[in-house]
Amino acid sequence: MPKVKPKVGRPKRIFTPDQIADIERLAKLNLNTETIADALDIPVNTLKSNFRRQLTQKRAQGKAEIAEAQRSMLKQPVMAIWLGKQHLGQSDVQKIEVGSMLPIVIRHQQGPG
């Protein structure tokens, strides 16, 4: 008869449906993992190891909802712009790339000496 090894370490944490809903709701608001862990009094590593996929998925859903809301905010363009900059990586800075960069030569003049 083979020996059964005793289990070591902490018992696996069981999350209630309400806790899972809170985690998913906060992730959908695009809060970072550390903030969610602090708000719900869950160790960060526990949250990451148990909910990594859900956190990523809910954050993506939240960003998609922001993008949809942004399109419908014709009466409040400032809010739409702000949301896009904060959560969707949008920017109003135009980046211009030049195909070939010209070298800049700086000449120092020596003063009397």
HUKA-V812463 format. One line per field, one symbol per residue. ss: DSSP state (a for helix, b for strand, c for the rest). phi: phi as a letter, one per 20 degrees, with the letter a starting at -180 (. if undefined). A space follows every 10 residues. Layout:
# HUKA-V812463
ss=???
phi=???
This chain:
# HUKA-V812463
ss=cccccccccc ccccccaaaa aaaaaaaacc ccaaaaaaaa cccaaaaaaa aaaaaaaaaa aaaaaaaaaa acccccaaaa aaaaaaaccc cccccccccc cccccccccc ccc
phi=.ffefffdnf fffddfgfff ffffffffem fffffffffd lcggfffffe cgffffffff ffffffffff feefecffff ffffffddme bdeeddddgc eefddddeee egc
